[in-house]
Amino acid sequence: MAELVLNPRFRGFICTSAHPAGCAANVAAQVAVAKASPGAPLKNVLVVGSSAGYGLASLITAVFGHGAHALGVCFDRNASGDRSGSAGWYNLAAVHAQAKAAGKKVETINGDGFSTAIKEQVVAALKARFAPVDLMVYSLAAPQRTDPAGVVHKSVLKPIGAAYTAKTVNLDTNEVGPITIQGANDAEIAATVKVMGGEDWAMWIDALRAAGLLAPGFRTVAYSYIGPQITHAIYRAGTIGRAKDHLEATAHQLDAGLKAIGGNAWVSVNKALVTQASSAIPVVPLYISLLYKVMKQAGSHEGTIEQIVRLFRDHIGPGKTPKVDSAGRIRIDDREMDAPVQAAVAKLWEQVSTENLATISDFAGFRREFRGLYGYELDGIDYAKAVELDQPLV
């Protein structure tokens, strides 16, 4: 047990501490949104990658918006001595506490979701305390993966082909300037596909099917992003995009295999949002800052929880038939990709500089939301007060 006054230590897109009370406030706000838009009931939901971003929002939506029993998989840490736990750990501690108070069943298995051992633990837990799964959300994001043969694959954020130069914002200095990223080689492309493609998603489905844990009408969804021309070279035409192509091909294969039980598999293409993952991609934080400015002015902005509540409500919730594009993808990035929105962002992109960053973009909002991911700079939190670092998953 350790109570400390926590001070944030940010370096670029990394923060070395997280604030338990701030993370709990974040979760409470998301729970309130989910509760305000209840949907048809779900029975048992599995969320792989449940501690942050879209995975956390999916867990919250399933439990507090659809009344599901839920099992989550994460790779996080509780506090150790005077070192705080991770933001993901504190997020889930808050979810557990709220679920317990509401009489809802939420469990978490903490470990490497890519591993066979964790898959086996999940299968055992589902058999012992849950039942066949109605919905599985695959939202696992990690920089590297050890495959079942013991080979370690490391993903890279690079273009394919020629080097790529574009504007970006330095998260330490708040300066806008050029960045050049060299193109990936074939080995780097293949490794990124191994980490961020659909192979592990398919292994999860295979493990559940072999254990008899796919309920009739079982549905599964994984998350992706396409984005605008501004980020095309570094994202959709880059190594990440190649992995997302593989993810989408996997969805079609899984969907065909699930027809026998009336099931489906989809990829949902989501909006650009402030997450720990998106903040690490060069160019993207600057684009998001401009996008937020335009969408907030237009009244069309959604946060992570609003996006996922809409995904469940309109597309993947019980009884819903998703609207898909010509490639079979659910598109809840529709408001981001609206032509007038993109035209406005493109115009600002040409203008943005260090000198006008604060006025023509919502970089201040980006920074505040990014720091909020770790529980900092949230209204109503007394950051001068010591807080208990050890937060068990009750």
N, C-alpha and C positions, 0 to 999 in steps of 0.2 A: 504494500500500500504506500503510495507516494502522492502527496499533494504539492503541486508546484504552480507558480505563475509562469505561464508559457509565453514566450516571445517568438513570433514567426521568423524563420530563417529561410528566405527565398534566394535561390540562385537559378536564374533563367526559368525553366519550366519545372524546377524541382523545389520542393519544400521539405526540409528535414524534420519537421515536427507537425503535429496535428492537434487541434484543440477539441477535446471531447464534448464540451458544452456547445461549441459552435457547430460541430458535426450533428449533434442531436437536434439543434435548431433547424438545420438543413433538412433533416429527415422529417421532423414534425411538419414543416411547410409542405413537403411532398405528400405526406400522408393526408394532410387536409385537402389537397387537390384531388387525390384519388378518392377520398370519401365523398367529395362533392359531386362526383360523376360516377355513381355506382352502375355496374353492368350485370349481365346475367351471370349466375354463379358458376365458378370453376371448382373442381374438387381437389386435384393434386397437381402442383406445378413444380417443375424443376428449372432452376435458373443457374446456368454455368457461367460464372463471372458476375456474381451478385452484389459486389460491395461498392460499386461506384458507377457513375454515368448511366448509360442506358440499361445496364444490367440491374443496378439498384432500383431505378425507376420501374423496371419490369416486375421486380419482386414486390415493391410497394403497391403497384397497381393490381397485381394478382391477389394479394392478401387483403388490402384495405378497400379496393374497388370492386373485387369479385368474390371475396370471401374464401379464397383458396387456402388449403394447407400447402405449405411451401417448403421445399428443401433447396438451399442455396449452396453453391460451391465458390470459394474464394481462396486467395493466397495472400493473407495479410498477417499482421502481428499485433499482439497486445503490448502494453507497456512493459519495459524491462528496467527496473531501477528508476533512474530519473530520466530515462529516454521514453518519450511518448510512443503510443501505439501509432499505427498507420491510420490515415483518414478512413480507409475502407473498413478497418476493424471497428472504429468508433461509429461509423454509419450503421453497421450491422448490429452493434450493441444496442443502439437506439431503436432499430427495427424490432429486435427481439423484445426489448422492454415494452414497446408499444403493443406488440402482438400479444404478449403475456397479459397485459392489462386489459386487452380487448377479448381475451379468451380464444385467441387464434393460434394455430400451431405453425411455428416457424423454427426450422433447424438449419444449422450451417455446418458444413464439412470444410475444414480449412486445410488446404494443401494444393499441390500442383495438379490442376485440372487436366493437364495433358497426360498425366501418368495413368498407367493401368491400375496401380494401387488405389488411387482416389476413385476411379470408376467402380472398382470392386466395393469400396466402402459405401459409395452412393447406392449401388444396387442392394447391398445388405440393409442399409437404412430404409430404403423404400419398401423392401419386403417386410421388414420388421414393424415399421410404425406408420407407413402410409398405405399406398395401394397403387394400382396401375396409374400411370401419369397421363393426364389429359393434354398438357401443354408443356413443351420444353423450350426455353429461351436459351440460345447460345450466344453469349456476349463476352467471350473470353478474349482478353487483349493482353498480350505479353510480348516482350522484345525477343524472347527466344523460347525454343521448345526442344525437349529431349524426346525423341520418338521411341516407340516400343523396342527398337533394336539398340537403343542407347546412344544414338547419334544426336549430337547437339546442333540445332539449326538456329542461326541468328538472323533476324530480319534487318533490313536496311531501308531508309527513306531516301530513295534516289530515283532520278529519271532513268529511262531506258533509251540508249542511243547517245545523242550528243549531250554535252554539258548544258545545264539549265541555269539561267540567270534571271532573277526577278527581284522585286522589292520584298523586304521583310521588315519586321520591327524587332529590335533588340529588347528583350523583356527585362534586362538589367538596366539599360541606359535610356530606354524609351525613344531611341533614335531609329528613324526610318532610313534604310540604305539598301544597297544591292547585296545579294548573296548568290554565289555560284556553287552549284553542286555537280560534281562529276557523275557521268552515267554509270550505271551498275553493270557488272559483268554477269555472265551466264550463271555462275555459281551463286552470286548474291541474289539474283532473281529467283532461282530455284529454292534457295533457303527461305526467302521471304514467303513464297507460296507454301512451303512446308509449315511455317509458323502461323500465317494469317489466312491461309486458304481453308478449304472445307474438309480436309482429311480427318482432322480430329473430331469435327462435328459428326461426320459419318460414323466414326468409331463409337461415339457416345450413343448414337441411335442403334448401332449394332449390339452394344452391350445391353441396352434396355430391352431390345427385341428378344435377345437370347434368354433373358431372365423372365420373359413374359410380362413385362412392365409397361407395355404400350396399350393404353385403353382404346376401345373402339372409337374411331373418330379422332385419334391422336393427332395433334398438330405441333409443328415445330417451326421456329423462326430464328434466323440469324440476321445480324445487322450489317449494313454496308453504307457506302457513301459514293456519290458520283461527283457532284460539285460543278462549278462553272469553268469556263475557259481559262480564267485567271489562274486557277490551281491545277489545271488539267495535266501539265507536264510533270509536276511533282507528285500528283495524286493519281488520278485515274489512268493516265498514260505511263505511270511509273511503276515501281516495284509493288507498291501497295495495290495499285489497280490490277496488276497481273494476279495478285492473290485474291482480290475480290472477284475477278473473272472466274477463278477456280471455285470460290465459294458459291457463286451463282450456278455454275455447272453442277456442283454437288447438290444444290437444292433441287434441281430438276431430276437428278438420279434418285434422291431420297423420296421425292414426291411420287415418282413412278412406283417405287417399292412399297410405299405406304397405302397405295390404292386398295390393297387387299383387305385392309381394316377400315376403309373409309377415311384414311388419314391424308394429311397434306404437309408439305414442307415449302417454306417461302423464304426469300430474302426481302427484308424491308430496307429500302433506301431512305435514310433519315436525313434530317437537316444538319447543317454545320452548327455545332454548339460548343461551348466552352467545357472541355473535359480534360482530364489529365493526359489522355492520348492525343487529342487534337492540338493541344498547346505545344506538343513536342515536334510538330511538323512545320518546317520552315515555310514561310509565306502565309500559312493558314491563320495564325492569330491576327495578322493585319487584315486579311480578307474578312474574318469574323467581325472585327471591330467596325468595318465599313458596313457589312451586312446588317449588323444589329442596329446601326444608326438608321438605315433605310427602313428596316422592317418595324422598328419601334415607332418611327414617324408615321408609317402606313397603318399601324395598329394590327399587323399580322404576325408579330413576333411570338414564338412559343419557346418556353424552356424545355428542359429534358423531360420532366414529368408530364407536362402538357402534351408533348409529342407522343409519349407512350400511352397515356390515357386515350388519346385519339386513335392510336393504332389498335388498341384493344377494343374500343367502342365501335369503331367503324369497319375493322378489317378481320382481326383474328380472335375476337371474343366468341363465346358459344353462340352458334346459330348465324354467325356473320359470314358472308361470302366476300372475300377481299376484292377490291378493284385493283387490277394489275396492268402494267404496261405491256408493250408488244413482246418484251423479253420475259414476261411472267413475274415481274418484280412489283411489290407493293411500293408506292411512291408517296411517303409522307414528307418528302422534301418539296412537295408541289408549291408551297407558298414561297420557299426560298428561290425556286427556279422560275417563278412567275416572271414573264418577260419584262414588265416595267421595273420590277425589283432589280433584276440583273442589269438592266440598262443603267439604272441609277448608281448601282455599285461600280460598274465599269467606268462611269464618268468620274466618280470619286477616286477610283484607283489611279487614274491618270494624274490627278491633282495632288494626292496625298504626299506629304513630306514631314520631316521632323517638326518644322515650324507650324504647320496647320493640323497636325495629328489630333490635338486636343479638341479642335473646333469642328472638323469635318467628319470625324469618326467617333465611335463610342468606345475608344480605347480605355477610358476611365471605367466604363462598365465592364469591359473585358477583364481588366486587372482586378476589379472588385469581385467579379464572379469567380475568377481563377483562384484568388486568395480564399474565397468562400468555400471552394472545394475542400480545403484543409481546415475549415472551421474558423477562419479569421475574417475580420472586418464585417461582421454581421451585426445588425441592429439588435439591441436588447441583451447583449452579452457583456458582462463586466470582465474585461480582459486583465484588469489589475488584481482580480481575485484568484487565489490559488484554487486549483481544480484537481480532483482525484484522477490520476492517470490510468489506474487499473480499472478497466471496464469489462466485466465478464459478459459472455454471451449467455444470458440467463435462459 
